[in-house]
Amino acid sequence: MAEAKASGNGGKKKILLNAFDMFTVGHLSPGQWKNPKDQSANKDDLEYWINLAKLLEKGNINALFLADTFGGHETYEGSLDNCIRRAAQWPVRDPTIPISAMAAVTKNLAFGITASTSADAPYLLAKRFSTLDHLTKGRIGWNIVTSYKKSAFKAVGLDNPIDHDLRYDQADEYLRLLYKLWEGSWADDAIVKNAAEDIFADPDKIRQINHHGKFFNLESRFIVDPSPQRTPFLFQAGTSPAGSSFAAKHAEAIFVTSHSPQALRPKIEKIRQLAEEAGRDPASLKFFGTYTPFIGRTEEEAQAKYEEGLKNASVVGGLVLFSGWTGIDISKVPLDDEITSTNLTEVNRIHSALDNLTATSKSIPKWTPRVIAQKSAIGGLGPVGVGTPATIADELESWVNEAGLDGFNIAHVTTPGTFEDVVELLIPELHRRDIYPLESQHGLTAREKVYGFGQARLRPDHIGSKYKYDVYKED
């Protein structure tokens, strides 16, 4: 899909849509596995991912965006038990494994994979993503996260999470090291394939990277030859001050969430401002908001799907997710008390998730445990839409216009169910409004699908470009 921008359609922006999923049972709407039509408990069957990829390709969805974690949510009641009991993002499997199978049955669908700068050694992550970029012909994106859960850090042998802002300092060095490997180690013409002289690659055109930083040390040539994009398309989530600064420097797309466009717009404008101050084109940063729809051919059908979702929702599972994200053990807060930062029981958290609770709206004048119990079990506190394709399309356009979004990560409630409704009902309506194409140019990389044909590599104004082979200088 070409870069989202106004076209000859009355000044409307083209909308980018990603499908938002996770290799787990209860992603943002825990409890739906109880619905006999839902197959989220069967994601360990490769056929689930193959069928999903085919569906998303049919709908010309930009990318499948896969969340991930390597530790459970244990803030609620100070225990992991209800996370396990309610399947609230538990169990969780490795999202990189099904990618090759999905790539084999699609030509255009891109894949955004979440991976943490706190878990993997930079060299190993670089090798894995370069390999996937090769196998998918450049359709790979990386959703950069820094991780925050004690359970996750303990799982990889660390006693406690690194301080929030220091994690972003570490992530900044992590990215600079990866740019050196991806962009600076190999010349484009290092592979010569000279059979007569028995030379496959020219060692003089593969540079050793010598990195000695505060957090990482590495002395090595990169073992993987340049993939179609070299650096995967870079997503990032988080709108805290440290996260915003990091996004303005490194991210090409930013995943954001809020319950109202008015609360979200200042955060988007701030990151664009920071990007411009860093010498980047602020319009080159693309913002995707989370959105969970219930779509029906009639309002009554949509409402019936919503009621069914509520019937199967795990309220406790939703509170487990909320407590894990915000660091507030909501089980200890009286039902109608307003929640503030004074309720914090865990300093390691997603700062932007707690920030969202300070922003109220007409629909949510005050955040209390009672309100959160109603909101958190469907859509993970993000916006939820209920209605016909026209109603949902109106809401998406409103978010684009009022918040400054470029697209959406569409989360499922039931699967199959939500994504089928998006492809079969919503996308034709968006196409009718000339804001979403039914097909796009074949063979584009993940980056080209956003920026346009011929832009498979990092943009010249991106910080990673200063590490490209021909201009590389060791820090």
C-alpha positions in Angstrom: 0.0 0.0 0.0 1.4 3.4 -0.9 2.1 6.0 1.7 -1.1 7.2 3.4 -1.9 10.6 2.1 -4.6 12.8 0.7 -5.5 11.9 -2.9 -8.1 12.8 -5.4 -10.9 11.8 -3.1 -11.9 15.1 -1.6 -8.7 15.4 0.5 -9.3 12.1 2.5 -6.3 10.2 3.6 -5.9 6.6 2.6 -6.2 4.4 5.7 -3.7 1.6 6.6 -5.1 -1.4 8.4 -3.2 -4.1 10.3 -4.7 -7.2 11.9 -3.7 -7.3 15.5 -3.2 -10.8 17.0 -1.0 -12.7 19.5 0.1 -16.3 19.7 -2.0 -16.8 22.8 -5.5 -17.6 23.9 -6.7 -14.3 25.4 -5.1 -11.4 23.6 -7.1 -8.2 24.3 -10.4 -9.8 24.9 -9.8 -12.7 27.3 -12.5 -15.3 27.8 -13.7 -15.6 24.2 -12.3 -19.2 24.0 -15.6 -20.2 25.7 -17.5 -19.3 22.6 -18.0 -22.5 20.6 -17.3 -20.6 17.3 -14.0 -19.2 18.6 -10.7 -20.9 17.7 -8.2 -18.8 19.8 -7.5 -21.9 21.9 -6.3 -23.7 18.8 -3.6 -21.2 17.6 -1.1 -24.0 18.2 -2.4 -25.5 15.0 -0.5 -24.1 12.0 -3.7 -24.2 10.0 -5.0 -21.3 12.1 -2.2 -19.1 10.9 -2.3 -20.3 7.3 -6.0 -19.6 7.1 -5.7 -16.2 8.8 -2.9 -15.2 6.4 -5.0 -16.2 3.4 -8.0 -14.2 4.7 -5.9 -11.1 5.4 -4.3 -11.3 1.9 -7.8 -11.5 0.4 -8.7 -8.3 2.2 -5.5 -6.5 1.2 -4.7 -5.9 4.8 -1.3 -4.1 5.2 0.2 -6.4 7.8 -0.4 -8.9 10.5 0.9 -7.3 13.7 1.8 -9.8 16.4 2.2 -8.9 20.0 4.4 -10.9 22.3 5.6 -11.3 25.9 7.9 -13.7 27.7 6.4 -13.3 31.2 2.9 -13.4 32.6 0.9 -10.7 34.4 1.3 -11.1 38.1 0.3 -7.7 39.6 -3.4 -8.6 40.1 -3.7 -10.0 43.7 0.1 -10.3 43.6 0.0 -13.6 41.8 0.2 -15.2 38.4 -2.6 -17.6 39.2 -5.5 -15.6 37.6 -3.4 -14.8 34.6 -3.1 -18.6 34.1 -6.6 -19.4 35.2 -8.3 -16.9 32.9 -5.9 -17.4 29.9 -5.1 -13.7 30.1 -2.2 -13.8 27.6 -1.2 -17.2 28.9 0.1 -19.5 27.5 2.2 -17.5 24.9 4.1 -19.1 22.1 6.9 -17.7 19.8 5.3 -15.5 17.1 8.3 -15.8 14.7 7.7 -19.5 14.1 4.5 -19.4 11.9 5.8 -16.5 9.7 7.4 -18.7 7.0 4.3 -20.8 6.6 2.1 -17.6 6.3 4.6 -16.1 3.8 4.4 -19.2 1.7 0.7 -18.8 1.1 0.7 -15.0 0.5 2.4 -12.5 -1.8 1.6 -9.1 -0.3 0.8 -9.5 3.4 3.5 -8.0 5.7 4.3 -9.2 9.2 5.1 -7.1 12.2 6.7 -9.1 15.0 7.1 -7.9 18.6 10.6 -8.6 20.1 12.2 -7.1 23.2 15.5 -5.3 23.4 15.8 -6.6 27.0 15.6 -10.3 26.2 17.6 -11.2 23.1 21.3 -10.5 22.4 21.4 -8.0 19.6 23.3 -10.2 17.2 20.8 -13.1 17.6 17.8 -10.8 17.0 19.6 -9.3 14.0 20.2 -12.8 12.5 16.6 -13.9 13.1 15.0 -10.8 11.5 17.4 -10.8 8.6 16.5 -14.4 7.9 12.8 -13.7 8.0 13.3 -10.7 5.8 14.9 -13.0 3.2 12.3 -15.7 3.4 9.4 -13.3 3.1 11.1 -11.2 0.3 11.2 -8.2 2.5 7.8 -8.3 4.2 9.0 -8.1 7.8 8.6 -5.4 10.4 9.8 -5.4 14.0 7.7 -4.0 16.8 10.4 -2.7 19.3 9.6 -3.1 23.0 11.8 -2.8 26.0 9.8 -5.1 28.4 8.8 -4.2 32.0 7.5 -7.3 33.9 9.4 -8.8 36.7 8.3 -12.2 35.6 9.7 -11.6 32.2 13.1 -10.5 33.5 13.3 -13.4 35.9 12.5 -15.8 33.1 15.8 -14.7 31.4 17.9 -14.7 34.5 17.6 -11.1 35.7 16.3 -10.3 39.2 14.6 -7.0 38.4 13.6 -4.9 35.4 15.9 -2.1 34.4 14.6 1.4 35.3 12.1 2.6 32.7 14.1 5.5 31.2 17.3 3.5 31.4 15.6 0.7 29.4 15.2 3.2 26.5 18.8 4.3 26.8 19.7 0.6 26.4 17.3 0.2 23.5 18.8 3.2 21.8 22.3 1.6 21.9 20.7 -1.8 20.9 19.3 -0.1 17.8 22.5 1.6 16.9 24.3 -1.7 17.1 21.7 -3.4 14.9 22.0 -0.7 12.3 25.8 -1.4 12.2 25.1 -5.1 11.6 22.2 -4.6 9.1 23.4 -1.5 7.3 27.1 -1.3 7.8 28.7 -4.8 7.7 28.1 -5.9 4.1 28.5 -4.0 0.9 25.7 -4.5 -1.6 28.1 -6.2 -4.0 29.9 -8.4 -1.4 28.4 -11.6 -2.9 30.2 -12.2 -6.2 29.5 -15.9 -7.1 32.6 -16.3 -9.1 32.6 -20.0 -9.9 35.8 -19.9 -12.0 37.8 -18.7 -9.0 35.9 -20.5 -6.3 34.8 -17.2 -4.7 31.3 -16.9 -3.4 31.7 -13.7 -1.3 34.4 -11.0 -1.1 35.7 -10.8 2.5 37.1 -7.3 1.8 33.5 -6.1 1.4 32.2 -7.5 4.7 33.2 -5.2 7.5 33.9 -6.3 11.1 31.8 -4.3 13.5 33.6 -3.2 16.6 31.1 -1.9 19.1 32.0 -1.1 22.7 29.2 0.7 24.5 27.6 1.1 27.9 25.4 -1.9 27.5 26.8 -4.0 24.7 30.1 -5.2 23.3 30.5 -6.9 20.0 33.4 -7.6 17.6 32.2 -9.5 14.5 31.3 -9.5 10.9 27.5 -10.0 10.5 26.9 -13.6 9.4 23.8 -12.9 7.3 24.0 -11.3 3.8 21.8 -8.2 3.2 18.1 -8.9 3.1 15.7 -7.0 0.8 15.1 -4.3 3.4 18.4 -4.7 5.4 16.7 -3.2 8.4 13.1 -4.4 8.9 10.3 -1.9 9.0 10.4 -0.4 12.5 7.3 -0.3 14.7 7.4 1.0 18.3 4.8 1.2 21.0 4.7 3.7 23.9 4.1 7.4 24.4 5.8 8.1 27.7 8.4 10.9 27.4 11.2 8.4 27.1 9.2 6.3 24.7 8.2 9.3 22.6 11.8 10.5 22.3 12.9 7.0 21.2 10.1 6.8 18.7 11.0 10.1 17.2 14.5 8.9 16.6 14.0 5.3 15.5 10.4 4.4 14.7 8.8 4.4 11.3 5.4 3.5 12.7 4.1 4.0 16.2 1.4 1.9 17.8 -0.8 4.1 20.1 -3.9 3.6 22.1 -6.4 5.9 23.9 -10.1 5.9 24.7 -10.7 9.3 22.8 -9.1 11.0 19.8 -8.9 14.3 21.7 -6.7 12.6 24.4 -4.5 11.0 21.7 -3.9 13.9 19.3 -1.4 15.8 21.6 0.7 12.7 22.0 0.9 12.2 18.2 1.7 15.9 17.6 4.4 15.8 20.2 6.2 12.8 18.7 6.0 14.4 15.2 7.5 17.6 16.7 10.3 15.6 18.2 10.9 13.8 14.9 11.1 17.1 13.1 13.6 18.5 15.7 15.7 15.4 15.0 15.8 16.2 11.3 13.2 13.8 10.1 10.1 14.4 8.0 7.3 14.3 10.6 4.9 13.0 8.0 7.0 9.9 7.5 6.1 8.6 11.0 2.9 6.6 10.7 0.6 6.2 13.7 -1.6 3.2 14.2 -4.4 3.2 16.9 -5.8 0.1 18.4 -9.5 -0.6 17.6 -11.8 -3.5 18.3 -15.0 -3.7 16.1 -18.3 -5.6 16.3 -19.6 -5.4 12.7 -23.0 -6.5 11.5 -25.0 -6.1 8.4 -27.5 -4.3 10.6 -27.2 -2.4 13.9 -29.1 -5.2 15.5 -26.8 -7.9 14.2 -23.8 -5.9 15.5 -25.3 -5.4 18.9 -26.1 -9.1 19.1 -22.4 -9.8 18.5 -21.4 -7.3 21.1 -23.8 -8.9 23.7 -22.3 -12.3 22.8 -18.8 -10.9 23.4 -19.8 -9.6 26.8 -21.4 -12.9 27.7 -18.1 -14.7 27.1 -15.8 -12.0 28.4 -13.6 -12.8 31.4 -13.9 -9.7 33.6 -11.2 -11.0 35.9 -9.0 -11.7 32.9 -9.4 -8.1 31.8 -8.5 -6.8 35.2 -5.4 -9.1 35.2 -4.3 -7.4 32.0 -5.1 -3.9 33.3 -3.2 -4.5 36.5 -0.2 -5.9 34.6 -0.1 -3.0 32.2 -0.5 -0.2 34.7 1.2 -1.5 37.8 -2.0 -1.1 39.8 -3.3 -4.1 41.7 -6.9 -3.1 41.1 -8.2 -5.9 43.4 -7.1 -3.6 46.3 -9.0 -0.5 45.1 -12.7 0.1 46.3 -15.1 -0.4 43.4 -16.1 3.2 42.9 -12.9 5.0 43.9 -11.2 7.0 41.3 -7.9 5.5 40.2 -4.8 7.7 40.1 -1.0 7.2 40.3 -1.3 7.0 44.1 -2.8 3.5 43.6 0.5 2.3 42.1 1.7 -1.0 43.6 4.3 -1.8 40.9 6.8 0.8 39.5 7.5 -1.4 36.5 4.7 -0.9 34.0 3.7 0.5 30.7 3.8 4.2 31.5 1.5 5.2 28.6 -1.2 2.8 29.9 -1.3 4.6 33.2 -1.2 8.0 31.4 -4.4 7.1 29.6 -6.2 6.9 32.9 -5.5 10.6 33.6 -7.4 11.5 30.3 -11.1 11.5 30.7 -13.9 12.1 28.2 -17.7 12.5 28.1 -18.1 8.7 28.0 -15.6 8.1 30.8 -15.6 11.1 33.2 -13.9 9.1 35.9 -11.8 5.8 35.9 -12.9 3.5 38.7 -12.6 -0.3 39.1 -16.2 -0.6 38.2 -15.6 1.3 34.9 -12.5 -0.7 34.2 -14.3 -3.9 34.8 -16.7 -3.0 32.1 -14.1 -1.8 29.7 -11.0 -4.0 30.1 -12.5 -7.4 29.2 -13.1 -6.3 25.6 -10.4 -4.6 23.5 -7.9 -4.1 26.3 -9.2 -0.6 27.3 -8.9 0.6 23.7 -11.8 1.9 21.6 -14.6 -0.5 20.8 -17.0 0.1 17.9 -20.4 -1.6 17.4 -22.4 -1.1 14.3 -22.8 -1.5 10.5 -19.9 -1.1 8.2 -21.0 2.5 7.6 -21.0 3.2 11.3 -17.6 1.7 11.9 -16.2 3.4 8.8 -17.5 6.7 10.2 -15.7 6.1 13.5 -12.4 5.2 11.8 -12.5 8.3 9.7 -13.3 10.4 12.8 -10.2 9.0 14.6 -8.1 9.7 11.6 -9.3 13.3 11.3 -9.5 14.2 15.0 -6.5 12.3 16.4 -4.2 12.5 13.4 -3.9 8.7 12.9 -2.7 7.1 9.7 -4.3 3.7 10.4 -5.4 1.0 12.8 -4.3 -2.2 14.4 -7.6 -4.0 14.4 -8.0 -6.4 17.3 -10.2 -9.5 17.2 -12.8 -10.5 19.8 -13.6 -13.9 18.3 -11.4 -15.6 15.8 -12.6 -16.6 13.3 -15.2 -13.8 13.4 -13.8 -10.3 13.7 -11.3 -10.4 10.9 -13.8 -12.1 8.5 -16.2 -9.2 9.2 -13.5 -6.7 8.6 -12.6 -8.3 5.2 -16.1 -9.1 4.0 -18.0 -6.1 5.4 -15.8 -3.2 6.4 -13.2 -3.0 3.7 -15.8 -2.8 0.9 -17.3 0.2 2.7 -13.9 1.8 3.1 -13.2 1.2 -0.6 -16.6 2.7 -1.5 -15.4 5.9 0.3 -12.1 5.8 -1.7 -10.0 5.5 1.4 -8.9 1.9 1.1 -7.8 -0.1 -2.0 -9.1 -3.6 -2.7 -5.8 -4.5 -4.1 -2.2 -3.2 -4.2 0.9 -3.6 -6.2 2.4 -7.1 -5.9 5.8 -7.8 -4.5 6.3 -4.8 -2.3 8.3 -4.9 0.9 6.8 -4.0 4.3 8.5 -0.5 4.0 7.3 0.0 0.4 3.7 -0.9 1.4 3.8 2.2 3.6 6.1 4.6 1.7 5.7 3.5 -1.9 7.5 1.4 -4.5 11.3 1.8 -4.6 11.6 2.7 -0.9 12.6 -0.7 0.5 15.5 0.7 2.5 15.6 3.2 5.4 14.8 6.8 4.4 17.8 9.1 4.1 16.6 11.2 7.1 16.4 8.1 9.4 19.2 7.7 12.0 20.0 4.2 10.7 21.1 5.6 7.3 24.2 7.1 8.8 25.4 3.5 9.4 25.1 2.4 5.7 28.1 0.7 4.3 29.4 3.5 2.1 29.2 6.2 4.8 29.8 4.0 7.9 32.0 5.3 10.7 32.5 3.5 14.0 31.0 5.3 17.0 
